């Protein structure tokens, strides 16, 4: 006879098993991201500290410290304020916890709209949730999403809005209700305030989907419902762009516009130095494109041969996603843009693969292919997860950098110049203005009373597979080993020379290449 304790334990186990599988997938993804973020006392990656200084600027001055799209930083600043006020945390600690928490939880929400869209296709084919759950797992547990933890937080959050846009667009094409139309408008607004690259991809996938839908119509009736909605969408994009130009970062809107008016600037040839040969057929760009093309080819074959039987919404969305993948992953883009575009294209590629799987008639074949895809897609995540999160600088170097604060006499009128990745931590610890060497120009010395150069001797961590470049000062040197530094310049003043860092003051302009350096 079972005791009361045994019965209670059995009831608890049954309640655990009733948790929806999708929720378990999302919780595992949150745990993995949290491990990468909280396994280090600092922010992992090259660009992690960028989000810290932006959230702090909002809390201290009410505005962003560096012009950018604002939504991610305001969410992080709001949570920081709650932790400091309600939780009694020191503000710097609250900011660190809030930024990490937002990046651990918010991007995982992408799994829900991905699951919803694929489940519609599975139900229509009389199938269970195996393919939808696998799609959701790939959308939040595969290696690309873990690589950018701490790095591309705006991009990661914007992918949630991207997924909501495509899922709501499919639903609206199936049944154009006012609620779904308002959802599309709201998502466009969120995209415009989060990440300019994902917004551009959203415009592409929406336009491609709408065009495919109109071409699929056998009667000229339903297209009249789409055109007003497209007009409203354009108005929302214009209004959001005007807000960003007015209050936040006009340069990003200009870059988005130029991406459509002059796409050549993002190509291999558009980014080459004079005299270099044609390089867009380089294997580094061609092989990923072929991989994406092979992945979505089955879905394109299905929508073409079954275009009469398919719902117009299915035909349009799958075609729009496939065309977006092909456009964004082509070998014609420069490497710095391709890496960002691959991440964005990964989501519509998941939908394309999932659609193709739901149209495999033999269940055994479908389950086999699905298993191979899931094992391949999730297996590489261990490469990122096992080592845990790593910031760009070793802990001893971080401590030394923090202790440099007492050398800064006039923070408001001091500029610290450091290599990429180090400059964000300089701003966080030293509370000064920052720049990368490539962005300097002679007039900088007229705007700041003090210009300091921070040079890293050693202590930079090797971040294999992570976004962003490592500080050039140790390029080619093994992690933890110093690389010979140039001697102290004749026109500079040595301020500090420690175990891992050197700080010099330059009294007048030096020779540097002028180049715009954008935040992540």
Number of C-alpha atoms within 10 A of each C-alpha: 4 7 7 9 9 11 11 12 11 12 12 12 11 11 10 10 11 9 10 9 12 17 13 13 20 23 14 15 25 21 14 22 30 20 17 25 28 19 15 14 14 22 28 26 30 30 29 26 27 25 27 25 24 26 29 26 17 18 18 12 9 12 17 21 16 15 17 24 24 22 18 25 26 19 14 26 26 16 20 28 20 15 19 18 13 9 11 11 16 12 17 14 13 23 27 23 22 24 26 26 19 18 25 23 17 16 26 26 22 24 26 23 21 29 23 19 23 24 23 18 20 21 13 9 13 9 16 12 16 15 25 28 21 24 29 26 26 25 33 27 27 21 21 21 20 22 22 24 28 30 24 23 27 25 23 26 25 29 26 24 28 27 26 23 24 25 22 23 23 23 18 19 24 13 11 17 11 10 10 19 18 13 16 23 19 15 20 23 20 19 28 27 22 24 26 21 22 25 24 17 19 24 18 20 26 22 15 20 28 23 15 19 23 19 14 16 12 10 9 9 10 14 16 10 11 17 13 11 16 15 11 15 20 15 13 17 19 14 14 19 22 14 15 21 16 10 13 19 18 17 14 20 18 12 14 17 13 14 15 11 10 11 13 15 15 18 19 21 18 13 14 14 9 7 6 8 9 10 15 18 13 12 11 11 21 15 15 16 22 14 11 22 19 12 19 26 14 19 25 22 12 17 22 13 10 12 15 12 9 14 15 21 21 22 24 28 26 29 25 24 28 27 20 24 28 17 17 23 28 23 24 22 24 20 17 11 15 21 15 17 20 19 18 24 21 19 22 25 24 22 27 25 24 27 27 22 21 25 18 16 10 9 13 10 12 17 15 10 13 19 15 10 16 17 12 14 18 17 13 15 18 14 14 20 16 11 11 18 23 24 24 27 27 18 17 12 20 21 12 14 24 15 12 18 15 8 12 18 10 12 16 13 14 20 25 25 24 25 20 23 23 26 23 26 27 25 19 21 17 21 18 18 21 21 20 19 19 16 15 20 15 13 10 15 17 10 12 13 14 21 23 21 22 21 21 26 21 22 22 28 19 18 20 10 12 21 19 18 15 21 20 12 20 21 12 8 15 14 16 16 13 17 15 11 12 8 6 12 12 7 12 16 14 14 15 13 12 13 13 20 18 19 23 21 19 17 14 14 15 14 9 12 11 12 12 10 13 11 11 17
